Amino acid sequence: MPTVRRTFIQTTAAAALAAALPSFGFSQPASGRNFSPQSGAWRTFEVTTRVDVAEADGVTQLWLPIPSVNSDYQRSLENSFSTNGTAKLMQDGQDGAKMLYVEFPASQTQPYAVLTSRVQTQNRSTDWSKKTAAAESADTLRYFTRPTALLPTDGIVRKTALAATQGAKTDVEKARKLYDWIVSNTHREPKVRGCGEGDIKTMLETGNLGGKCADLNALFVGLCRSVGVPARDVYGIRLVPSSFGYKELSGNPASLKGAQHCRAEVYLTGYGWVAMDPADVAKVMRLETPEWIKNTTNPVVAPVNKALFGGWEGNWMAYNTAHDVTLPHARGDKLGFFMYPVGENAAGRFDSYAPDDFKYQITAKEITA
């Protein structure tokens, strides 16, 4: 029998905990919806990622994302793992994206790894009547206006952003115009694999503005950066159903395959880092009802469109804000972003967008004291 290693990356004292799984059902009617996340109540989740490599071929390596964000909306707590390989907690050198790295010798014919992470999350909302946030450092703000491999800030990106923000005088006005531009000009494309690739230059050059969250929110972030508004993608995963009855803004905790979701933040003077998610507006428009909704005044879409400019619901966990990620010891290329389990063996890199072939499963449970 292989030796099973179980290591606690961090440990914390905890009281007796009971698991409570919300019902994955929706009772609200398609009209008259409410969607108004408000900050204040923290929720605690345990998120488990299990990988069982379907076909061992030579030395096998895995990289599993670990929640790395600590902020006013998330507390990333302890992590534990078990595996029949050699595992180590690591992070990329640029953005600090944490990961569990596991290596298996060629002799290990049934590689597996189980990672469990505990986090606390809360809803986000912005009080636009108050400017109370402390100023961010100039170096940090410069960093989040930089171009990346998939987010250039010149050429057609800047040209598009300048046209979209014409007449805007403040950073809030620029963010508002760009958010509205994304909602009005892009659309959710269900046929895109995974969360998309986030290649915003190609999207604009081809005029193909259909995509998923890693495309649409990346386009929003790139447009913001190109006109000097600091912005960043936040890569994570939906954990449980929406408290507001929106099926497309929910995760099924028993099986989170395909629940990965990229959000966005912009830095606005006086407000700090502010939540944004125009991609989820597009998702609700396209998929929440049998009919593709084409306007934001529809009663299903309107509250989502309003709330996601400055807020988001805390049924979601952030992994990191990293771009151009170099995986330690990897033979394959850098990642544009790190939101999915990644694996390699002698045959090359596994398809992270095919969890049933890879093969991995992600589950969540809410913890109540």
C-alpha positions in Angstrom: 0.0 0.0 0.0 1.3 3.5 -0.8 2.2 5.7 2.1 -0.4 8.4 2.6 0.9 11.7 3.8 -1.4 14.2 5.6 0.0 17.6 6.3 -1.6 20.7 7.8 -0.2 23.8 6.2 -1.8 25.9 9.0 -3.8 24.9 12.0 -6.2 26.9 14.0 -8.2 26.1 17.1 -11.9 25.6 16.3 -15.1 24.8 18.1 -17.3 21.9 17.1 -18.5 22.6 13.6 -21.6 21.4 11.8 -22.0 21.3 8.1 -25.0 22.9 6.5 -25.6 22.6 2.8 -28.1 25.0 1.4 -30.8 23.6 -0.9 -29.8 24.0 -4.5 -33.2 25.2 -5.5 -34.9 28.4 -6.6 -38.3 29.5 -5.8 -38.4 33.1 -6.9 -40.4 34.0 -10.0 -38.7 35.2 -13.1 -40.0 38.7 -12.6 -39.8 41.1 -9.6 -36.4 39.7 -8.6 -34.3 41.3 -5.9 -30.5 41.3 -6.0 -28.9 43.5 -3.4 -25.9 42.0 -1.6 -25.0 44.0 1.5 -21.8 43.7 3.5 -21.7 42.6 7.1 -22.3 38.9 7.7 -19.3 36.5 7.3 -19.8 33.0 6.1 -17.4 30.1 6.5 -16.7 27.4 3.9 -14.6 24.4 3.4 -13.6 23.8 -0.2 -12.2 20.4 -1.2 -10.4 19.7 -4.5 -9.7 16.0 -5.2 -7.5 14.9 -8.2 -7.2 11.3 -9.3 -5.0 11.2 -12.4 -6.7 9.0 -14.9 -3.7 7.8 -16.8 -0.2 7.9 -15.2 2.6 8.3 -17.8 6.0 8.9 -16.4 6.5 11.6 -13.7 3.3 13.4 -12.9 3.0 16.9 -11.5 0.0 18.8 -10.1 -0.6 22.4 -9.2 -3.8 23.1 -7.3 -4.8 26.7 -6.6 -5.1 27.8 -2.9 -7.1 30.8 -1.8 -4.5 33.5 -1.4 -6.7 36.6 -0.9 -7.1 38.4 2.4 -9.2 41.5 2.2 -12.3 43.2 3.5 -14.4 40.5 1.7 -12.4 37.3 2.2 -10.3 35.7 4.9 -8.2 32.9 3.6 -7.6 30.5 6.6 -6.1 27.1 7.0 -5.4 24.4 4.3 -4.7 20.7 4.6 -3.9 18.0 2.1 -3.4 14.2 1.7 -1.7 12.5 -1.2 0.4 9.5 -2.2 3.0 11.9 -3.8 5.4 14.5 -2.5 3.6 17.7 -1.8 4.7 21.3 -1.0 3.0 24.6 -0.5 4.4 27.1 -3.1 3.6 30.4 -4.8 4.4 32.2 -8.0 7.1 34.9 -7.6 5.2 37.8 -9.0 1.7 38.0 -7.7 1.9 35.6 -4.7 -0.7 33.1 -6.0 -0.5 30.2 -3.6 -0.7 26.6 -4.8 -0.2 23.0 -3.6 2.5 21.4 -5.8 2.5 17.6 -5.9 4.9 15.4 -7.7 4.5 11.6 -8.3 7.3 9.2 -9.4 6.7 7.2 -12.6 6.2 4.1 -10.4 3.1 5.6 -8.9 0.3 4.3 -11.1 -2.7 5.8 -9.2 -1.7 9.4 -8.3 -4.1 11.3 -6.2 -4.2 14.5 -4.1 -6.9 16.0 -1.9 -6.7 19.7 -0.9 -9.1 21.2 1.6 -9.2 25.0 2.2 -11.2 26.9 4.7 -12.2 30.5 3.9 -14.6 33.2 5.2 -16.4 35.4 2.7 -19.0 38.2 2.8 -21.0 40.2 0.4 -19.7 43.5 -1.0 -21.5 46.7 -1.6 -20.3 50.3 -2.1 -21.9 53.3 -0.4 -21.4 55.9 -3.2 -22.3 58.7 -0.8 -19.2 58.3 1.2 -15.5 58.5 0.5 -13.8 56.9 3.4 -11.2 54.5 2.0 -7.5 54.9 2.8 -5.3 55.7 -0.2 -3.4 52.9 -1.9 0.3 53.1 -2.5 1.4 54.7 -5.8 3.5 51.6 -6.6 0.5 49.3 -6.2 -1.7 51.5 -8.4 1.0 51.6 -11.1 1.3 47.8 -11.0 -2.4 47.4 -11.7 -2.3 49.6 -14.7 0.5 47.6 -16.3 0.0 45.5 -19.5 0.2 41.7 -19.4 0.5 39.1 -22.1 -3.3 38.9 -22.5 -4.1 42.5 -21.4 -2.3 45.0 -23.6 -3.1 48.6 -22.8 -2.1 50.2 -26.1 -3.4 50.0 -29.7 -6.9 48.9 -30.2 -7.5 48.5 -26.5 -6.7 52.1 -25.6 -8.5 53.3 -28.7 -11.6 51.5 -27.7 -11.4 52.7 -24.1 -10.9 56.3 -25.1 -14.0 56.2 -27.3 -16.0 54.6 -24.6 -15.0 57.0 -21.9 -15.4 60.2 -24.0 -16.6 63.0 -21.7 -15.8 61.2 -18.5 -13.9 63.4 -16.1 -13.4 61.2 -13.0 -12.2 57.7 -12.4 -15.8 56.7 -11.3 -17.2 58.1 -14.5 -14.7 56.2 -16.6 -15.4 53.0 -14.7 -19.1 53.5 -15.2 -18.8 54.1 -18.9 -16.6 51.1 -19.4 -18.9 48.8 -17.3 -21.8 50.0 -19.4 -19.8 49.5 -22.6 -19.1 45.9 -21.7 -22.7 45.2 -20.9 -24.0 46.8 -24.1 -21.4 45.5 -26.6 -20.4 42.0 -25.4 -22.4 38.9 -24.7 -22.2 35.6 -23.0 -21.2 32.8 -25.4 -22.1 29.4 -23.8 -20.0 27.5 -26.4 -16.7 29.0 -25.2 -14.7 26.4 -23.2 -14.2 26.8 -19.5 -14.2 30.5 -18.6 -12.5 31.6 -21.8 -8.9 32.6 -22.5 -9.0 36.4 -21.9 -7.2 37.4 -25.1 -8.7 40.9 -25.3 -6.7 42.2 -28.3 -7.9 39.4 -30.5 -11.5 39.9 -29.3 -11.4 43.6 -30.3 -9.5 43.0 -33.6 -11.9 40.3 -34.8 -15.0 42.0 -33.4 -16.0 38.7 -31.8 -17.1 40.0 -28.4 -18.8 36.9 -27.2 -17.2 35.0 -24.4 -17.3 34.1 -20.7 -16.1 35.7 -17.5 -12.4 35.4 -18.1 -13.0 37.1 -21.5 -15.5 39.8 -20.6 -14.2 40.9 -17.2 -10.6 40.8 -18.6 -11.7 43.1 -21.4 -13.2 45.4 -18.7 -10.0 45.3 -16.7 -7.8 46.0 -19.8 -9.9 48.9 -20.9 -9.7 50.4 -17.5 -6.0 50.1 -17.3 -5.5 51.6 -20.7 -7.1 54.9 -19.5 -5.2 55.0 -16.2 -7.8 53.4 -13.9 -6.1 50.7 -11.8 -8.0 47.4 -12.2 -7.5 43.7 -11.7 -9.1 40.4 -12.4 -10.0 38.2 -9.3 -10.0 34.5 -10.1 -12.1 32.2 -8.0 -15.1 29.8 -7.9 -18.8 29.9 -6.9 -19.5 27.8 -3.9 -23.2 27.7 -3.1 -26.5 28.9 -4.4 -27.3 32.6 -4.6 -29.4 33.9 -1.7 -31.4 35.9 -4.3 -32.6 33.0 -6.3 -30.5 33.5 -9.5 -29.6 30.0 -10.8 -26.8 31.4 -13.1 -25.2 33.2 -10.2 -25.0 30.0 -8.1 -22.7 27.1 -7.4 -23.8 23.5 -6.6 -21.7 22.7 -3.6 -21.9 18.9 -4.2 -20.1 19.4 -7.6 -18.4 22.6 -8.5 -17.1 21.4 -11.9 -17.5 24.4 -14.2 -18.2 26.8 -11.2 -15.0 28.8 -11.7 -15.7 32.5 -12.1 -13.5 35.5 -12.7 -14.6 38.8 -11.2 -13.0 42.3 -11.4 -12.0 45.2 -9.1 -11.2 48.8 -9.9 -9.5 51.3 -7.7 -11.5 54.5 -7.3 -10.2 57.4 -5.4 -11.9 57.7 -2.0 -13.6 54.3 -2.4 -10.6 52.0 -2.6 -10.9 48.7 -4.4 -14.4 48.4 -5.7 -16.2 45.2 -6.8 -17.3 44.9 -10.5 -18.8 42.1 -12.5 -20.2 43.1 -15.9 -19.7 39.5 -17.1 -22.3 38.2 -14.7 -24.8 40.8 -16.1 -24.2 39.3 -19.5 -24.6 35.8 -18.1 -28.0 36.6 -16.5 -29.1 38.3 -19.8 -28.2 35.2 -21.9 -29.0 32.3 -19.6 -31.2 33.1 -16.6 -34.4 32.8 -18.5 -35.3 30.7 -21.6 -35.4 33.9 -23.7 -32.1 35.8 -24.3 -32.8 39.2 -22.6 -31.4 42.0 -24.7 -31.8 45.1 -22.4 -30.9 46.0 -18.9 -34.3 47.4 -18.0 -35.8 43.9 -17.8 -36.8 43.2 -14.2 -34.6 40.1 -14.1 -31.5 41.9 -15.2 -32.0 45.4 -13.8 -31.1 44.7 -10.1 -28.1 42.6 -11.1 -26.8 45.3 -13.5 -27.2 47.9 -10.7 -25.7 45.8 -7.9 -22.7 44.4 -9.7 -21.3 48.0 -10.3 -19.8 48.2 -6.9 -20.8 44.9 -5.3 -20.9 41.2 -5.5 -22.4 38.3 -3.6 -20.3 36.4 -1.1 -21.2 32.9 -2.3 -17.9 32.9 -4.1 -14.3 32.3 -3.1 -11.3 34.2 -4.6 -8.1 32.3 -5.4 -5.8 35.1 -6.6 -5.4 38.1 -8.9 -2.4 36.7 -10.8 -1.6 37.0 -14.5 1.3 35.5 -16.5 1.8 32.8 -13.9 4.9 30.7 -13.9 4.2 27.3 -12.3 7.2 26.1 -10.3 8.9 23.1 -12.0 6.5 23.1 -14.9 7.6 22.1 -18.4 4.7 23.9 -20.1 4.1 27.5 -20.8 3.1 30.3 -18.4 -0.6 30.5 -17.6 -2.5 33.6 -18.5 -4.3 33.1 -15.1 -4.5 30.4 -12.5 -8.1 29.4 -11.6 -8.2 25.7 -12.4 -6.2 22.6 -11.3 -3.2 22.1 -13.6 -1.3 18.8 -14.3 1.5 17.5 -16.5 3.1 14.1 -17.2 5.4 12.7 -19.9 2.7 13.3 -22.5 2.3 17.0 -21.7 -0.1 19.2 -19.9 -3.6 18.0 -19.0 -6.7 19.8 -20.2 -7.9 21.8 -17.2 -11.2 22.5 -18.9 -12.0 18.7 -19.0 -12.4 17.7 -15.3 -13.8 14.3 -16.2 -10.8 13.4 -18.2 -8.1 15.1 -16.0 -9.7 14.0 -13.6 -10.8 16.2 -10.7 -13.7 17.2 -8.5 -14.3 20.3 -6.4 -16.9 20.4 -3.6 -17.8 22.9 -0.8 -19.7 22.9 2.4 -20.8 25.8 4.6 -19.7 25.6 8.2 -21.9 27.0 11.0 -20.9 27.0 14.6 
